[in-house]
Amino acid sequence: MPTLANCKGCGKLYVQQRAEYCHDCQAQNNRYFMKIREFLKSNPKSTVMEINAKTGIPVSKILELRNSEFVPFGS
């Protein structure tokens, strides 16, 4: 059942159904995920720091996505 919650990313109040993020932050996570995925296709043995340096995605977000069961929109 949907409930009101604060977004884990921006703190905005939203109707939580499953995700811990509002729609905008979830969409940003999706963009990060796809950018990391594309980078790793060409550079499969990259470290977190290399991914950060080449993509500009924050290390904390790379680690969060790595440790989660993130499934992008449309998958």
Summary of the structure (lengths in Angstrom):
residues: 75
radius of gyration: 13.6
end to end distance: 22.4
largest distance: 41.2
contacts: 165
relative contact order: 0.14
helix: 49%
strand: 11%
